[in-house]
């Protein structure tokens, strides 16, 4: 029936990029926030938005004296990080947006005590907020900070609630990326190192000779899902594919949710191999500076499409390869 979305087909279509006008709804479906059955959708949204709305006075709008030491420290760190979030986008500098992000991150942290708030999570909420907010912003010109003021308060509250729930869905699937010592991130960095050794032995040997540890550059790539390496519009295109992978694939029914984390490692491998020739001519200091400031500013969605295709090829070649590579992923 046309009243029920075929998620398998949506995943397949989303992999190659979602048109801007369909992105908010597609992402919410892919993450399992919106039910595929149209009949239940309105009631689900009303219920989830109300639940979030009611948690704001309960958790956030309280006097500092009522917060525990842990809660005060958490809020303090979030207040430092939010102004640094998505500095390239004007709308994220608006006070209304910054307050909303603070609430989302703080309430998420309090509801997830196993990990709490970790720097980097602030980056992961911005794609959701940007996409859900875009439905209420001018379509025909670049956005300005003051555009936010024209959005009705109720619409802003809905964007905030939807962003909270979608961030929660995303982070639920990678919870051990943000628990103590961040084992999920460590595992992904190790996997990347092993992959490069197989895909590009010369590059691997050169980085080794220079005494470069993968954790020195790849930790941020994993922790922030390349949010610091690519402009926001390119990140949205990457996330179309990542969220298509979020549902797992048909042959891995038990991997629901971690499909995008697997693809992300291959994406990072494709990124590194792309500059293999240049990197092999650099010494330690040059490599570190290059990898911290990747020259992606002139990139188009075509470049990103090629990188995602390369990542997919690597995944196809190596993910089920019988080797020690598969341990822990």
C-alpha positions as CSV (number, residue, x, y, z in Angstrom):
1,X,0.0,0.0,0.0
2,X,1.2,3.5,-0.7
3,X,0.3,4.4,2.9
4,X,3.3,2.3,4.1
5,X,6.8,3.2,3.1
6,X,9.0,0.4,1.7
7,X,12.1,1.0,3.9
8,X,14.3,-1.3,1.8
9,X,13.5,0.7,-1.3
10,X,14.0,4.0,0.6
11,X,17.4,2.8,1.8
12,X,18.3,1.8,-1.7
13,X,17.3,5.2,-3.2
14,X,18.8,7.3,-0.4
15,X,22.2,5.7,-0.8
16,X,22.9,7.9,-3.9
17,X,21.7,11.1,-2.2
18,X,18.3,12.4,-1.1
19,X,16.7,15.5,-2.7
20,X,16.8,18.4,-0.3
21,X,12.9,18.7,-0.1
22,X,12.6,15.0,0.9
23,X,15.6,14.9,3.3
24,X,14.0,15.6,6.7
25,X,11.2,13.0,6.2
26,X,13.6,10.4,4.7
27,X,16.1,10.7,7.5
28,X,13.4,10.4,10.1
29,X,12.1,7.2,8.4
30,X,15.6,5.7,7.9
31,X,16.4,6.2,11.6
32,X,13.1,4.6,12.7
33,X,11.9,7.8,14.3
34,X,8.9,8.1,11.9
35,X,6.9,4.9,11.5
36,X,6.7,3.7,7.9
37,X,2.9,3.4,8.3
38,X,1.4,6.8,7.4
39,X,-1.6,6.2,9.7
40,X,0.5,6.2,12.8
41,X,2.8,9.0,11.9
42,X,0.9,12.0,13.3
43,X,0.2,10.4,16.6
44,X,3.8,9.3,17.0
45,X,5.2,12.8,16.3
46,X,2.7,14.4,18.7
47,X,3.7,11.9,21.4
48,X,7.4,12.1,21.0
49,X,7.5,15.9,20.7
50,X,5.4,16.2,23.8
51,X,7.6,13.8,25.7
52,X,10.7,15.9,24.8
53,X,8.9,19.1,25.6
54,X,8.0,17.9,29.1
55,X,11.6,16.9,29.8
56,X,12.8,20.5,29.3
57,X,11.4,21.9,32.6
58,X,12.2,18.6,34.4
59,X,15.9,18.5,33.4
60,X,17.0,21.8,32.0
61,X,14.9,24.7,33.4
62,X,16.0,24.3,37.0
63,X,18.2,26.4,39.3
64,X,21.9,25.6,39.2
65,X,21.8,24.9,43.0
66,X,19.4,22.0,42.2
67,X,21.9,20.3,39.9
68,X,24.5,17.8,41.0
69,X,28.2,18.5,40.6
70,X,28.2,16.1,37.6
71,X,25.2,17.9,36.0
72,X,26.9,21.3,36.5
73,X,30.1,20.0,34.9
74,X,28.2,18.6,32.0
75,X,26.3,21.8,31.4
76,X,29.5,23.8,31.7
77,X,31.2,21.7,28.9
78,X,28.1,22.0,26.6
79,X,28.0,25.8,27.1
80,X,31.7,25.9,26.0
81,X,31.2,23.6,23.0
82,X,27.9,24.8,21.5
83,X,29.3,28.2,20.2
84,X,32.1,26.3,18.5
85,X,29.6,24.0,16.6
86,X,29.3,24.4,12.8
87,X,31.0,27.7,12.7
88,X,30.6,27.9,8.9
89,X,26.8,28.2,9.1
90,X,25.3,31.5,10.1
91,X,22.1,30.0,11.5
92,X,24.1,28.2,14.2
93,X,25.3,31.5,15.6
94,X,21.8,32.6,16.4
95,X,21.0,32.6,20.1
96,X,17.7,30.7,19.7
97,X,19.5,27.9,17.9
98,X,22.4,27.8,20.4
99,X,19.9,27.6,23.3
100,X,18.1,24.7,21.6
101,X,21.3,22.8,21.0
102,X,22.3,23.2,24.7
103,X,19.0,21.7,25.8
104,X,19.2,18.8,23.3
105,X,22.7,17.9,24.4
106,X,22.1,18.3,28.1
107,X,18.9,16.3,28.2
108,X,20.5,13.6,26.1
109,X,23.5,13.4,28.5
110,X,21.3,13.1,31.6
111,X,19.1,10.4,30.0
112,X,22.3,8.5,28.9
113,X,24.4,8.3,32.1
114,X,26.5,5.4,30.8
115,X,28.3,7.8,28.5
116,X,27.1,11.2,29.5
117,X,28.2,14.2,27.3
118,X,31.4,13.8,25.3
119,X,32.9,16.5,23.1
120,X,32.1,15.6,19.5
121,X,28.5,14.8,20.2
122,X,27.8,18.5,19.7
123,X,28.9,18.1,16.1
124,X,26.6,15.1,15.5
125,X,23.4,17.0,16.3
126,X,24.0,19.8,13.7
127,X,23.1,17.8,10.5
128,X,19.7,17.0,12.0
129,X,19.1,20.5,13.2
130,X,20.2,22.0,9.8
131,X,18.0,19.6,7.8
132,X,14.9,19.9,10.0
133,X,15.3,23.7,10.2
134,X,15.7,24.1,6.5
135,X,12.1,23.2,5.9
136,X,11.2,26.5,7.6
137,X,13.9,28.7,6.0
138,X,14.0,30.6,2.7
139,X,14.7,28.3,-0.2
140,X,16.0,30.8,-2.8
141,X,19.1,32.4,-1.1
142,X,21.8,31.6,1.5
143,X,20.5,31.6,5.1
144,X,21.2,34.4,7.5
145,X,21.1,34.2,11.3
146,X,18.1,36.5,11.5
147,X,16.0,34.1,9.3
148,X,15.6,32.1,12.5
149,X,13.5,34.9,14.1
150,X,10.8,34.5,11.4
151,X,10.2,30.9,12.3
152,X,7.2,30.4,14.7
153,X,8.2,29.2,18.2
154,X,6.2,26.0,17.8
155,X,8.0,25.1,14.6
156,X,11.4,25.7,16.3
157,X,10.3,23.5,19.3
158,X,9.4,20.7,16.9
159,X,12.8,21.0,15.1
160,X,14.4,20.8,18.5
161,X,12.4,17.7,19.6
162,X,12.9,15.9,16.3
163,X,16.7,16.6,16.5
164,X,16.8,15.2,20.0
165,X,15.1,11.9,19.0
166,X,17.1,11.5,15.8
167,X,20.4,12.2,17.7
168,X,19.3,9.6,20.3
169,X,18.6,7.0,17.6
170,X,22.0,7.6,15.9
171,X,23.9,7.5,19.2
172,X,22.1,4.4,20.5
173,X,23.7,2.5,17.7
174,X,27.2,3.7,18.6
175,X,26.9,4.1,22.3
176,X,30.3,2.6,23.0
177,X,31.9,5.3,21.0
178,X,31.3,7.6,23.9
179,X,31.5,5.5,27.0
180,X,34.7,5.5,29.2
181,X,37.9,5.4,27.1
182,X,35.7,5.4,24.0
183,X,36.3,1.7,22.9
184,X,34.2,2.0,19.8
185,X,36.3,4.8,18.4
186,X,39.5,3.0,19.4
187,X,38.2,-0.1,17.5
188,X,37.4,1.9,14.4
189,X,40.9,3.6,14.4
190,X,42.5,0.1,14.7
191,X,40.3,-1.1,11.8
192,X,41.4,1.8,9.6
193,X,45.1,1.1,10.3
194,X,44.6,-2.5,9.4
195,X,42.7,-1.6,6.2
196,X,45.4,0.9,5.0
197,X,48.0,-1.8,5.6
198,X,46.1,-4.0,3.1
199,X,44.9,-1.4,0.6
200,X,48.0,0.7,0.3
201,X,51.1,-0.9,1.8
202,X,53.4,1.9,0.6
203,X,51.4,4.6,2.3
204,X,51.2,2.5,5.5
205,X,54.9,1.9,5.5
206,X,55.6,5.6,5.0
207,X,53.3,6.7,7.8
208,X,55.0,4.1,10.0
209,X,58.5,5.3,9.1
210,X,57.5,8.8,10.0
211,X,56.4,7.6,13.4
212,X,52.8,8.7,12.9
213,X,50.1,6.9,15.0
214,X,46.7,6.6,13.4
215,X,45.0,7.8,16.6
216,X,46.7,11.2,16.1
217,X,44.6,12.1,13.1
218,X,41.8,9.4,12.9
219,X,40.4,9.9,16.4
220,X,38.7,13.1,15.3
221,X,37.5,11.5,12.0
222,X,35.7,8.8,14.0
223,X,34.6,10.9,16.9
224,X,33.0,13.7,14.8
225,X,32.2,11.5,11.7
226,X,34.2,13.9,9.5
227,X,32.1,16.9,10.5
228,X,35.3,19.0,10.9
229,X,36.8,17.7,7.6
230,X,33.9,18.6,5.2
231,X,31.5,21.5,4.8
232,X,28.0,21.1,6.2
233,X,26.3,20.7,2.8
234,X,28.7,17.8,1.9
235,X,28.2,16.2,5.3
236,X,24.4,16.2,4.6
237,X,25.1,14.3,1.4
238,X,27.4,11.8,3.2
239,X,24.7,11.3,5.9
240,X,22.1,10.4,3.2
241,X,24.3,7.3,2.5
242,X,25.2,6.7,6.2
243,X,21.5,6.8,7.3
244,X,20.7,4.4,4.4
245,X,23.2,2.1,5.9
246,X,21.9,2.7,9.4
247,X,19.2,0.0,9.0
248,X,21.9,-2.7,8.3
249,X,21.7,-4.7,5.2
250,X,19.6,-7.7,4.3
251,X,22.4,-10.2,4.8
252,X,23.3,-8.8,8.2
253,X,20.0,-8.8,10.1
254,X,21.8,-8.6,13.5
255,X,23.8,-5.5,12.6
256,X,20.8,-3.1,12.6
257,X,22.1,0.2,13.4
258,X,25.9,-0.2,13.1
259,X,26.0,-0.4,9.3
260,X,26.9,3.3,8.9
261,X,29.8,3.0,11.5
262,X,31.2,0.2,9.4
263,X,31.0,2.2,6.2
264,X,32.5,5.2,7.9
265,X,35.8,3.4,8.5
266,X,35.9,2.6,4.7
267,X,35.1,6.2,4.0
268,X,38.1,7.3,6.1
269,X,40.2,4.8,4.2
270,X,39.1,6.1,0.9
271,X,39.9,9.7,2.1
272,X,43.4,8.7,3.2
273,X,44.2,6.7,0.0
274,X,42.9,9.6,-2.1
275,X,46.0,11.6,-1.1
276,X,48.4,8.7,-0.9
277,X,50.9,10.1,-3.5
278,X,51.1,13.5,-1.7
279,X,51.3,12.0,1.7
280,X,54.2,9.7,0.8
281,X,56.3,12.8,-0.1
282,X,55.7,14.5,3.3
283,X,57.6,14.2,6.6
284,X,55.9,13.7,10.0
285,X,55.1,17.4,10.6
286,X,53.8,18.0,7.1
287,X,51.6,14.9,7.3
288,X,50.1,15.9,10.6
289,X,49.3,19.4,9.4
290,X,47.9,18.1,6.1
291,X,45.6,15.6,7.8
292,X,44.3,18.2,10.3
293,X,43.4,20.6,7.5
294,X,42.3,18.4,4.5
295,X,42.0,20.4,1.3
296,X,38.3,19.7,0.8
297,X,37.0,23.3,0.7
298,X,36.5,23.3,-3.1
299,X,34.7,19.9,-3.2
300,X,31.4,19.2,-4.8
301,X,28.8,16.5,-4.2
302,X,30.4,14.7,-7.1
303,X,33.7,14.4,-5.2
304,X,31.7,13.0,-2.2
305,X,29.8,10.6,-4.5
306,X,33.1,9.2,-5.8
307,X,34.5,8.9,-2.3
308,X,31.4,7.0,-1.1
309,X,31.6,4.7,-4.1
310,X,35.2,4.0,-3.3
311,X,34.3,3.3,0.3
312,X,31.6,0.9,-0.8
313,X,34.1,-0.9,-3.1
314,X,36.6,-1.3,-0.2
315,X,33.8,-2.6,2.0
316,X,32.7,-5.1,-0.6
317,X,36.3,-6.3,-1.0
318,X,37.4,-6.4,2.6
319,X,34.5,-6.5,5.0
320,X,33.9,-10.2,4.8
321,X,37.5,-11.1,3.9
322,X,38.6,-14.0,6.0
323,X,41.2,-12.4,8.2
324,X,41.9,-10.9,11.6
325,X,40.4,-7.7,10.1
326,X,36.9,-8.7,11.2
327,X,37.7,-9.1,14.8
328,X,35.8,-6.6,16.9
329,X,33.9,-4.9,14.1
